[in-house]
Structure formats: structure tokens, C-alpha cells
Amino acid sequence: MRSPFGAEWKERRGATVFSPRHQHRAARALAVAALVVASATAARASDPFTLSTPGASGIGAFDFQLATWGARSAFRGSPLYVGLSSALTAGTSQSIDLAVNAPAGFSVSLLEAFRRPNGDPFGYGSTWQMTVRIDSTAAALGSHVIRVTGTAGGVSRSVDLPVTVRAPAASPPAPLYPALSALPQLPAWEANMRSYGGAHCDRATILANSTWEGSVWYYDGERVYYQIADYTRDPSWAACARYVEEMYRDTYVLPNNGALPGWRLFTRGMTLDYQKTGDEASRTGAIAISLNAAFAAPNSFLPYAISAYSSREIAYSILSYLDAEELGSDRHPRLDEYVEIALGHLDQWFGSRTLDYVQPFMVGLTSEALIRYFRASGDPRVLPSLRMAAEWLWTHAWVSADQAFWYESYPYGGTFSGTYPTQGSPDLNLLIAPLYGWLYQQTGDPVWIARGDQVFAGGVLGAWLGGGKQFSQNYRWSFDYLRYRGSQTRAGGSFYTVAPCRMIDTRDGTGMLGAGPIRGGPLRSFQTAGRCGIPPEVRAIAANVTVVGPTAGGHAVVYPLGIPSPLASTINFRARQTRANSAVLALGEDGALAARSLPPTGTVHLVIDVTGYFR
């Protein structure tokens, strides 16, 4: 089901893609009176603010109402974003003044007032919306009430914002992992991957289907096929990735300069393509989405993001920002705000329960975005927030008889009856299973992997993979479940020598999908396992790392794919200097290495010759 925001955007996709940026500009032109903020807290003035609504003009004495939506709890020291709206209920339009009354220790800011005019694509009539940012750095733990009062035409109306301040999250202790049995249905998952992956790898069909959302591009088919190539160590699957890329990137993303609807943002496949091939068009396309797509654009309108109905668009935006950073872009100005809002979506669903409409697969997408952010930041709030989500889903949304989660808590547009559905939707299991695998990886608690294995097996046995969309949604993120499940820390390790072997050479493309130097800034990735006699279970390799022909001085960092780039360099160099250094290189996801050259100027070729490995 679509959120009301996304559904209305979708209706306009045949014409120019709708962007919040355009409405924001229109709002400023429509506004006729200034908003005055009077508050003892740190509130600041927003855009001009007035009231107007159809059918009420001139009818009765002037009156209006205020309403709020969004999360109601946050960790102390973390900002909370809440939506505030006003609507005229009688009389003619007037400007209003707002005042905020907050308990000690809170700081409240009023941001981005915006009018939704009559006939707007969302169909809500003429109301005003704005964002309230609540900071609780010095607030006491527990429950509080913040009151917002509007005054206009001699009429005052207030709305209360209940807020719960939670203790700051702490990092968990290092986990201890129990012995695990074989993953149920893994052979079937692999067999389905090959058979259905091959069936959907048809260039003519992919191009003919264009942007039809039932096709394999949806849910990022380019990413899926590159992951299959890495998992199987079979580079022929990369051709399938490029078929998807030819349609999605070349006929859709680049011609629109990334200005796509918010539910169609698939940047990971293009990021992997750039990291594997150095194709600048993929880098351009992924970064363009992060800057120009609906919801993702830096000047997108925050109130549209606050409701958990927009969770998918916010998750995809966060993922696009993180991919753009990997590709060398500066940190996106919306990233930190959207992470707070995504944590707020979890609170709306499972904490304060201000929204009872839940779709478990949307929770999976939010989880994917927050886990990616955790890998880059180590933010300790992610673990308790996702633990809360996973507990609720297992208690209320898991249908044991179907070995699947239900699709939605009630039909969209309806109301909650008090009873949850009894029919599962296994097509979507594998968008959720990695959440349980990640919780196991972080905690070592066997409860999470026992649940995750059930979710995984139920998806493998019950999902329909005949549609390209369904195939991609099942293989978009499920590779990560295998990694999380197999992430136990092993003590010790033995060293094995191999005959010196050239594993990677960017000059001729050895160990890559395309030759080309490393550019300053963006990350490049390389596969090691399966090359030069390196077994798949290897943890680290001993190697000689050589830089050739750098165009500027700097240093290169070679490190496990899937972790933040370390500060320590692997090898330093001057311009035009060929230099070698021996190193022990830990391996990341599926035996992969990442490499980055700094500072972000110039290019350098990288050569890695392996001499041994640890396992």
C-alpha cells in the first residue's frame, strides 16, 4: 500500500516529476502575512504563515484548529521532529502568532511553514504545515508536555505535545556467539537465485518493460545481480546488472538528472557499478538522485517526512546519502535530520504508538537504512530502536502457520479493529530477515538467529519469484542475512603461504570488472576470495601493496569492505612516485576489499600481490 503522500506523487509520474521544492516556492508566493514567534524557548521565525481553507470563507465567526503528528519519545540529547498543522474552521483567513511553552531543559524551534493550497496534488485542501524541532539536552528523563498556542483575530487555540525523554543509549558489550547449525533452506535459496535470476536476466524484456514496477529493476535489480556475481564468484552475472543499468540509469535516472519519485531511489547498484568498473556515469547518477530526487533533495520539505507513512522514501533517501558519501560527495545536509526522523518512525510504530498502521516490510527498509548508518557512525541508538521493532513484529505480526509476517495491520485507509491479520505474506520475508540477523550479530543472542532462520526459511519456501520485482525484493538484502549469521568472531587463526600472485591491478583490470585508476575520494571495491588460491573462509591476506603513477601526493587506504574507512593509511606516496609496502589486509563482505585514495584529488593505480592468508 502507498502512503497518501506517495500515492499522489505517483499519479503525476507521467508528466514532470513532482518535487517539494516547487511547492515550497509556491507557498512563499501565496503567503500574505508574517508569522511572529513569541516564546521563552529557542524558537525561531519561519516562513510567512496564514490560514485559508475552502468553503469556510465568510461563514461564521473566525476560528481555527491546530494539530500535531509524529514521534513522541526520543533519547536525551537527540532532537525530536514533530509536524504541526493549522486549518481554518470558520470565518475568513487571518495571520496567526505562535508561542511555545516548554518545560525547563527543552529548546524548541519552529521550522519551514508551508501552505498546502486548494487543488494541490496531495488533496488535503488549504492548510498550513510546519516542523517543530524539540531538543532535550538538559531535560529530565520521563514524561513532559510542550504546549503550542496560536492566536489570531482574538481567538487562541492550543495543542499539547506529550514528549518522553529516554536515557541515552549505551554501546552493548562485545557479543559471544553460540555454535549454529546449518541455515535452513540455504540450498533452495541458492538454487532459486540461479534459476530465477537467470530467467529475469533478459535484456530485451528489461528494456521493453522500461520503468514498469513489476520488472526486475524495481528494488534495485542492478544491486541484486552484482551481489549474485560476488556471491557465486561468477562475473558473468555482471552482464545482467548492466542490462538493468542500461534501463534504469541510462533511460531514467540520467535523463531526469536524478529527479525521481521518492519510492524509486535505487542508488546501491550504481554505487557498486562505479566501485567495480570506475564508470563515471554510475557515480553521476547515484549522486544526482541524492541531490535532486523527491524527499532526498536538500530543500525538500521536512513535514512530509515526519509521518511514518513516508518511511520508505526516507529510508531510500538515507541510503542514497550514504552511497553518495562512498562515492566522494560531502555529507548530505539532510542526513542527520532524516536519521532522527527514521528513528521517530520506529517510535510512531512501536514506542509511543501514535500510528497503528504498520507494514512489516517497510520496517525492514527503515532497518536497512539505519543499519547502514550504524556501520558508518556506530550510533548507539540504532540497536535498542531496532530491537524494539523486531520484538514487536515477532509478537504481533508473525503468522506462525504461514511462516511469514502479515502485509499490513489493516487495509490502508481503514481503522484498526483491535485484531491483527491472520494471513502471512512470505513474498516480503527476506526484506525483514536481515534485521534479525543483524541483532544476532550485535548481541550474540541466539533468540534473534532462531527467529531470523524461521523468517528466512519461510521466505525461501513461500515467496513467489516469477515476477522480476518479487525476485529483486527477495535478493535485495538477504545476502546480508548470510553475512550477519556467519559473523561469529573466531579466536586465533593459522597462516598459509601461497606462491606470489597478482590479485589486483587497476592498470589492466586484473581482479576487477574494468580497468582504471582510483580517483581521489570515492571508494572502489575488489574481490579476493576465490582468486590466487584464496579459500572463501579466509579472514585476512598478506600482500604487497604498490601504487603506480599517482598524479598528486597523498595516501591510499585498503580495508575490509563494509566498515567505515579507517584513518590510518596503507601506503603513502608523492606525485609520480611508484612505491610498495607490505601489509596484512583484513577482508570484508564475501572476501571483499575496499580502497580509497586521499586527499580527493588526482588518480593513482593500485597493484596488490598476495603472498599468504589467515584463516
GIDA-V143199 format. One record per residue. OMEGA is omega in degrees with one decimal (* if undefined). Layout:
BEGIN
omega=OMEGA
omega=OMEGA
END
This chain:
BEGIN
omega=178.7
omega=167.7
omega=177.5
omega=178.7
omega=-175.0
omega=-177.9
omega=-178.8
omega=175.6
omega=-174.5
omega=-178.5
omega=-175.6
omega=-170.2
omega=178.8
omega=178.9
omega=177.3
omega=-179.4
omega=-179.6
omega=179.3
omega=176.0
omega=-178.4
omega=-176.4
omega=177.7
omega=-178.6
omega=178.2
omega=179.1
omega=-179.0
omega=-179.6
omega=179.1
omega=-178.0
omega=-174.1
omega=-174.4
omega=-177.5
omega=-174.6
omega=171.9
omega=176.9
omega=-179.6
omega=177.3
omega=-175.1
omega=175.5
omega=179.3
omega=-173.3
omega=174.7
omega=179.1
omega=-177.0
omega=177.0
omega=176.1
omega=176.7
omega=-167.3
omega=176.3
omega=-178.9
omega=175.3
omega=177.3
omega=-177.1
omega=172.2
omega=-176.6
omega=-173.6
omega=176.3
omega=-177.3
omega=176.0
omega=178.4
omega=-177.7
omega=173.6
omega=-179.8
omega=176.9
omega=175.5
omega=178.2
omega=178.6
omega=174.0
omega=176.7
omega=-177.6
omega=-179.3
omega=177.7
omega=-179.8
omega=173.0
omega=179.8
omega=-177.5
omega=179.1
omega=179.5
omega=176.8
omega=180.0
omega=-177.3
omega=176.9
omega=177.0
omega=178.3
omega=174.3
omega=177.0
omega=177.5
omega=178.7
omega=178.4
omega=176.5
omega=-177.3
omega=-174.2
omega=175.4
omega=173.0
omega=179.4
omega=171.0
omega=179.4
omega=173.3
omega=-178.5
omega=176.1
omega=-175.7
omega=176.6
omega=178.7
omega=177.7
omega=178.8
omega=169.5
omega=-174.0
omega=177.2
omega=175.6
omega=-170.3
omega=160.9
omega=171.8
omega=-173.2
omega=179.8
omega=171.6
omega=-172.6
omega=174.3
omega=177.2
omega=179.1
omega=-173.7
omega=178.8
omega=174.2
omega=-177.7
omega=-178.3
omega=-172.3
omega=174.5
omega=175.2
omega=175.9
omega=175.6
omega=-179.7
omega=171.9
omega=175.5
omega=-177.6
omega=177.3
omega=-172.8
omega=-173.6
omega=-176.8
omega=-176.5
omega=175.6
omega=174.9
omega=177.5
omega=-173.7
omega=179.8
omega=175.6
omega=174.1
omega=-177.4
omega=173.6
omega=-177.7
omega=174.3
omega=-179.3
omega=177.5
omega=175.4
omega=-179.1
omega=-179.2
omega=175.0
omega=176.2
omega=-176.4
omega=172.3
omega=-179.0
omega=176.3
omega=173.4
omega=-177.3
omega=174.6
omega=178.4
omega=-177.6
omega=178.8
omega=178.3
omega=-179.7
omega=177.8
omega=177.5
omega=-178.2
omega=174.7
omega=178.1
omega=-175.8
omega=169.9
omega=-171.5
omega=174.3
omega=174.0
omega=-178.4
omega=172.1
omega=-179.5
omega=-179.3
omega=179.4
omega=174.5
omega=177.2
omega=177.9
omega=179.2
omega=176.8
omega=179.7
omega=-179.4
omega=177.7
omega=179.0
omega=-177.3
omega=-174.2
omega=-179.4
omega=175.4
omega=176.8
omega=-178.4
omega=-177.8
omega=179.6
omega=-178.6
omega=-173.2
omega=-177.2
omega=-179.9
omega=-179.6
omega=-179.0
omega=179.7
omega=179.1
omega=179.3
omega=-175.2
omega=172.5
omega=-170.6
omega=173.0
omega=-176.2
omega=-170.9
omega=177.9
omega=-175.0
omega=-169.0
omega=171.6
omega=177.7
omega=177.6
omega=175.8
omega=-177.6
omega=-176.1
omega=174.6
omega=177.2
omega=176.3
omega=178.7
omega=179.5
omega=-175.8
omega=-176.6
omega=-173.0
omega=-178.5
omega=-175.5
omega=-179.8
omega=177.5
omega=179.2
omega=176.7
omega=177.9
omega=177.1
omega=-178.1
omega=174.1
omega=178.2
omega=179.7
omega=-179.3
omega=178.2
omega=-170.3
omega=-176.7
omega=-168.1
omega=-178.8
omega=-173.9
omega=-174.9
omega=-174.6
omega=177.4
omega=178.4
omega=-178.8
omega=176.5
omega=-176.5
omega=-175.4
omega=171.0
omega=-169.5
omega=179.9
omega=-177.4
omega=-174.0
omega=-176.7
omega=-174.5
omega=-173.3
omega=-179.8
omega=178.1
omega=177.7
omega=177.4
omega=179.8
omega=178.4
omega=-177.6
omega=-178.3
omega=-172.4
omega=-175.3
omega=-178.4
omega=-176.1
omega=179.6
omega=178.2
omega=176.9
omega=179.4
omega=-178.2
omega=-179.1
omega=-179.7
omega=178.9
omega=176.8
omega=-177.3
omega=-176.1
omega=-168.7
omega=-176.7
omega=173.8
omega=-174.8
omega=-175.6
omega=-175.1
omega=-177.1
omega=-179.3
omega=174.5
omega=-170.9
omega=-172.4
omega=-177.7
omega=177.6
omega=-176.9
omega=-165.8
omega=-179.2
omega=176.5
omega=171.0
omega=179.2
omega=-172.4
omega=-178.2
omega=-179.2
omega=179.4
omega=177.0
omega=179.5
omega=178.2
omega=178.6
omega=179.9
omega=178.8
omega=178.5
omega=-178.9
omega=175.5
omega=179.8
omega=176.5
omega=177.0
omega=-177.9
omega=173.3
omega=178.6
omega=172.1
omega=177.9
omega=-177.8
omega=-177.3
omega=179.0
omega=-170.6
omega=-175.6
omega=178.7
omega=-177.8
omega=174.1
omega=177.0
omega=-178.8
omega=177.5
omega=173.2
omega=175.8
omega=175.5
omega=176.9
omega=177.8
omega=178.8
omega=-178.4
omega=-164.6
omega=-178.4
omega=179.0
omega=175.3
omega=176.2
omega=175.9
omega=-177.4
omega=174.9
omega=-174.8
omega=170.6
omega=-174.6
omega=-178.7
omega=174.3
omega=174.9
omega=176.9
omega=179.4
omega=175.5
omega=178.7
omega=178.9
omega=-179.0
omega=-178.2
omega=176.7
omega=175.0
omega=178.5
omega=178.4
omega=179.3
omega=-179.3
omega=-170.3
omega=-172.8
omega=-176.5
omega=-174.8
omega=180.0
omega=-174.4
omega=-176.2
omega=-179.4
omega=179.7
omega=179.6
omega=173.9
omega=177.5
omega=-179.5
omega=-177.1
omega=177.5
omega=-178.4
omega=-178.8
omega=-178.2
omega=-178.0
omega=-169.8
omega=-170.9
omega=-178.5
omega=178.4
omega=-172.5
omega=-177.0
omega=-179.8
omega=-176.0
omega=-177.2
omega=171.3
omega=172.6
omega=-173.9
omega=-178.5
omega=-175.0
omega=172.6
omega=-178.3
omega=-177.2
omega=-177.4
omega=179.5
omega=177.8
omega=-178.0
omega=-176.7
omega=-174.8
omega=179.2
omega=-179.4
omega=-178.7
omega=-179.7
omega=179.3
omega=-179.5
omega=178.7
omega=-174.0
omega=177.2
omega=-172.5
omega=-177.0
omega=-171.0
omega=166.5
omega=-175.1
omega=-176.8
omega=-178.5
omega=174.8
omega=-179.1
omega=176.5
omega=179.6
omega=177.8
omega=174.8
omega=179.8
omega=-176.4
omega=-171.2
omega=-173.3
omega=-177.6
omega=-177.0
omega=177.8
omega=-176.5
omega=-177.2
omega=175.8
omega=177.8
omega=-179.8
omega=178.8
omega=176.6
omega=179.4
omega=-179.8
omega=-177.6
omega=179.0
omega=177.4
omega=-179.5
omega=-176.0
omega=-170.2
omega=-174.6
omega=172.2
omega=-175.4
omega=-179.1
omega=176.4
omega=-179.7
omega=178.0
omega=-177.6
omega=176.4
omega=-177.5
omega=-179.8
omega=178.5
omega=-177.7
omega=176.8
omega=-168.9
omega=-172.6
omega=173.2
omega=179.6
omega=177.7
omega=177.9
omega=179.8
omega=179.5
omega=-178.1
omega=-177.5
omega=-171.7
omega=-177.6
omega=176.7
omega=178.3
omega=179.1
omega=174.1
omega=-177.5
omega=-178.1
omega=-179.9
omega=-179.9
omega=178.5
omega=172.3
omega=173.6
omega=-178.8
omega=-172.6
omega=178.1
omega=-176.9
omega=-176.0
omega=173.4
omega=-176.4
omega=-179.4
omega=-178.8
omega=176.4
omega=177.4
omega=179.6
omega=-177.4
omega=174.1
omega=178.6
omega=180.0
omega=176.0
omega=-177.9
omega=173.9
omega=175.9
omega=177.2
omega=175.3
omega=-174.6
omega=178.1
omega=169.5
omega=-178.6
omega=-177.0
omega=174.4
omega=178.4
omega=-177.5
omega=-177.5
omega=178.0
omega=174.6
omega=178.9
omega=-179.6
omega=179.6
omega=-177.0
omega=-176.5
omega=-176.7
omega=-179.1
omega=-177.4
omega=177.9
omega=169.5
omega=-171.7
omega=166.3
omega=-178.9
omega=-177.1
omega=171.9
omega=-175.9
omega=171.3
omega=177.4
omega=180.0
omega=177.5
omega=178.0
omega=178.8
omega=177.3
omega=176.9
omega=177.3
omega=175.8
omega=-169.9
omega=-178.1
omega=174.9
omega=176.6
omega=176.1
omega=176.3
omega=179.7
omega=179.3
omega=179.8
omega=-176.4
omega=-179.6
omega=172.7
omega=-179.6
omega=177.2
omega=-179.2
omega=171.8
omega=178.5
omega=176.3
omega=-179.2
omega=170.3
omega=-171.2
omega=-179.4
omega=177.7
omega=176.5
omega=-176.1
omega=167.3
omega=-172.9
omega=173.8
omega=-177.8
omega=-179.0
omega=-173.3
omega=178.8
omega=177.8
omega=-174.6
omega=174.2
omega=171.0
omega=177.6
omega=179.2
omega=178.0
omega=-179.3
omega=-3.8
omega=-173.0
omega=173.6
omega=175.0
omega=179.6
omega=177.5
omega=173.7
omega=-176.9
omega=176.8
omega=178.5
omega=176.8
omega=-176.5
omega=178.1
omega=179.9
omega=-179.4
omega=178.1
omega=172.2
omega=*
END
